[in-house]
């Protein structure tokens, strides 16, 4: 890659990340609520995955999402999954498994910014009968499987990765997780299996923002040293600055070595929005306490837009 080409994709990732934050902030202001700190921490992560890391085909889904088709089953021929927004399931293309379902607003904003979903689709967010769920489900745009309680996606992704290897697929399976999911025992059972089967066609990106719904993770149940723990379970682990596109993308470009890949992205849950510090340590969800407070966020949106 030429120096200019690298500058171009890095600049595009940064531009998309800024737009993701702005779109989520605008939504939170309009609807008096939303998962804003998750956009602050993970915007570069989503942008890097979609623009650089994942090898996806063009979207196979309508730009404006279809209504909820009903639960899957043999009597429902109209059922679909949101995986179509990530392109066809071709042997040489990658698959994306989205684990922290409460990041759905960030995922939808990413799909809009990379041209896979229309902005009008976000108007359906959390509406009765919509597939654009507040907590992403298998029919939601960009979501392939319902992950249930947090931490189930890694097990599902492991099964997909094993099946793909048995079928001779060359495409990889990418998983986005939050660091809070490592408080769940199922994650560690999954990594035992990933290591045992040498699933190096699977890569995990972790938004390690140190936050959960009850405050700082270290005050609830810490998971550190996360890298050392994952290595002890047989993973190939890299810790990087989660707001640096080059650092995020580099591990994915390395040749597989027989181990599942984990990129721990150390992120800032108030990145570009220092105003959230006033809410610390409870950053999980924003709902305004007054119209005056909402106005301060409108002013922030105006300032960020001018940049």
N, C-alpha and C positions, 0 to 999 in steps of 0.2 A: 504494500500500500504506500502510495506517495504521501509525503508530509501534507500536501494540500488536501488529499482525499481524507486523511485522518482529521484534519481541521474541520472539514465540511461535515462529517458525520457527528463529530463531537458538538459542533455548533448547533446542529439540528436536534440532537438529544437535549441540549440545554434549553433550546427554544421550546420544544414540546413539553419539557418538564415544567417550565414557567407557565405555559398555557394550561397544563393540567391543574396546577395549584390555583390559578386564577378562576378556572371553570368551577372547581369545587368550592372555592370561596364565594363566588357569585351564587351558586346553588344554596349554600348555607345561609347567606344573607336573605335570599328570596323566600326560603322556606323555614327560616328560624330553626335551623337544626341540621346537623350533619357531622360526619366523621372527617374533621378538618386536619387534625394533627397527622392522620395517616397519609394524607396527600402531601403534607410538608415533608414527612420522612421518606416516602417511597416514590416520589415523582420521577427522579432520575433513574430509579431502579426499573420502573415500568417502561419508561422511554427507552432505556438501553436494551431491555429485553426485546421490545417490539421493533426497534429500529436497527439493532446491531446483532444481538445474540441469537434470537430465534430465527430459524429458516422456515418461514410460513408462506403458503400460497395465498392468492387473493381471496378476500372474503367471499363466502358462498351464501351469505345471509342478506336479507333486505336491509337497506340503510335505515329504515324506520322499523324497529322491532315489531314482530307480530304479537298479538295478545297471547296470554297464557293458554296453552293448548290442552290443559288437563293433565292428570297424572299419567305416567307411562304405563303401558299394559297392552295386552293383545287386542283389547277392544277399542283402542284409541289410535287409529292410523294417522292422526294429525299431530302426534307428539313429535317434538324436535328438541335438540339440545342447542345451547349457545355456542358450542364448539365451531359451528359453521362460520362464525365471525373470525375465527383464526385460520380459515382456509380448509381445503380438502384433507382428508386423512390418507395421504399418499405415503408409500413406503419410504420415500426419500425426504419427506418433510417432517418437521418437528411437531410435537404436541405440547399444549400448555395446560397444566392443571393448576387451578387457582384455589388456594387453600383458605386464607383468611376472608371468609365470605362478607364480613362487615366492611371490607375495603372496596365493595362493589362500586360505589360512586367514583372512586379513583380509577377503577378498571374501565367503567363506561366513558369517563372523560378521556382516558387514553385512547380508546377505540375511536372516539370522535376526532381527536387531534391527529391520529395517524390515518384517518380517512376510511375507517372500517364501519363507522356508524354515523348517522346524521345527527346534528345537534338537536333536531326536533324530537329525537327519540328520548332525550333526557326529560322531556315534559311528562313522560309516562311514569317517571320514577315514583315507586311506592304507591301507585294508584291501583284501586281494585280492578282485577282482571288483566293487569299488565304483567308482562314477562320481565320488565325492568325493575327487579325486586330491590328493596332496600338492603336486604341480606341476600346476596346472590345465590341462586339455585341452579339446577342443571339446565333449565330452560332460559336462563338469563344471558344476555349478550356476553360472549367471551368466556362463558363458564361451561365446562364439559361435564362435570360431575357435581352433585350435591355433596358437600363435605361434612354435613351433619354437625356434630360438635366439633370444635376446633381440633385439629391434629389427625383427622381421618384421611385427608387427601394424600399424604405421603404413602400410606398403605395402598391406596388405589393407584397412585402413580407407579409404585413398584410393580404391581401386577401388570399394568400396561407395558412397562419397560421390559419385563420378562417375556410377555407375549410377543412384543415386537422383535426381540432378539430371536426367539424361536421361529418366527416367520421370516427372518432374514432381513428385516427392515434396517435401513441405514439412518433413518431419522432418529432424533433424540427426543427425550421427554423432559420438559422443564417444569419445575414446581416453584411457585412463589409461596413462602411461608412467613409468618410473624414469629418473633422470638418467644412470645408468650406460649406458643404451642409446644415448646420443649418442656413445659411443665407437665405435659401429659405422657403417661407411660406408653401409649400406643406408638408414639413417635420413635421411642427407643427400640421397641419390638420391630418396627418397620426397618430401622437401620440395621438391625441384626440380619434381617432377611436380605436387604440390599447388598450388604457386605458378603454374605454367604454365597449369593448367586453372582457376585462380581458384576453388578449392574452399572457399568461405567457409561452406559447410554442414557443415564439419568443424572440431571443436574438440579440442584436446589439453590435458590436465592432466598436469603433470610433478611427480612427488614428488622434489623436489631436496633429498635428505637428505645428500648428499655422501659416501655410503658405498657400498662394494661388498664382495664376498666377501673380497678381500685387504686390506681396510682402507679408509683414506680415498682417495677418488677422486684427489685432488690428488697423492697419493704413487704412484699407479699410472699414470694418464693423464688429466690434467685436461681438462675440456671448456669451461672458462670463457675469455672472457665469453660464456656461453651465449645470453643475450638478443641481443647484438649479432650473433652468428653466425647465429641464426635469422632475424633481421631482414634480414641480407644475402642470405638464401635466399628472401625474399619473404613471411615470416610476420608476422602482427600479434601482437606479444608484450607480455605484462604480467607483471611480477614482483610477487608478493604474499606476505604472511605466510600460510603454509600451515596455520596453526592458527586463522585468523580467518575464520569462515564468511561474513561480509559481504564481505570482500576477495576471497575465493574465488569467490563467486557473481557479483560485479559485472561482470566482463568478459563473461560469457556472456549478460548482459542487453542488451549493446550491439547496435545494428543491424549486420548483416554489411556488410563494406566491400570484398568482392572478394578478401580474403586469408584463408588458413587461420589460425585463432585458436590461440595457444599461451599457456597460463597456467603460468608457472613458479612452483610453490608451494615456497617456501623453508621447510624443515621441520627439526625437531629429532628425531633418531633415538632419543633417550632421554626424550622428552617424557612427563612424569608418572612416569617410572621411572628416577630418577637412579642407582639401583643398577647399571644397565647400564654406567655410566661405568667401573666396575672392569674391564670387559672391553675397553675401548677400546685400540687402534683396531679390533679385530676384533669387530664387532657383528652380523655378518651372520646368525648362527644361534646359538641358545642350547641348550647341552646341559650339564646340571649335572655338576660334577666330584665331588660328594659329596652324601650325604643332608643334611648340615648346610647346604650351600649351597641345596639345594632348600627347606629349611625357612625360610631367609631370604626366599625368594620367596613362600612361603605367607604369611608375616607381612606382606609387602608387599601381597599380594592382600587380606588382611583389612583393612588400613589403607585401601586404595583403595575397598573395598566400603563401609566406614563413611562415607566422604565422600558 
